[in-house]
């Protein structure tokens, strides 16, 4: 019954935002048919999933098999604990000046994972502004979107799709969020409306340094931050950045969830992982770099 409601709600949102989604095969505009399928002019057909998300990948999944349900559920528990709270507040501050000026405020979370951050942001924006808002959460991993779609997020559509060929019309978003996730700047430029913004978050140099020390005996394991920032500045020369730092104590099962969700732990020696699993408490450094780029 819940699934049916989610599907109907997604279909209602889609009728309001017709022509936003493109066919992943031929890039024709998709329209919602009476039987809750999205159909393009060449008659490629994509059934709205039971939980109301759009399966628009159009090719077999080629990402890591590590990105499974278990990982995204662990990620959600870490989110619910409040690990990303300082980051979420910083993102919200960046959004605030925009919300009052828009007719329809459209956000894309590119690489949304299990979608908690986007869902929380949208629900807070909905209560704060009278402007209509639409969130679209896109991820390559079906298990991410499946997990995302099962939360009852207002005004949000979830879509399995490819960042290199996002199945959305050009200039259709005011803001693109790209949080601790790979980027595709040509896609972002195509998708942003004039005057739009991309908000990217990447790990800072001290992010989870205690965990890196325990896993590899070296807290300086590189985080690719400098190269990522240079690529961002090349793509969006008009930009500004800020740093969000803090400390947080993780306890018991949350340490397990953190190890499960972070790619940092994937290549760690088994003995180091076991030693961390035995810890009752782990204090970690939060360090994120938030960068906001302006479209032309
Ligand atoms: Zn098509």
Boltz pocket constraint, residues with backbone or C-beta under 6 A from the ligand:
constraints:
  - pocket:
      binder: B
      contacts: [[A, 23], [A, 24], [A, 25], [A, 26], [A, 27], [A, 28], [A, 40], [A, 41], [A, 42], [A, 43], [A, 44]]
      max_distance: 6.0
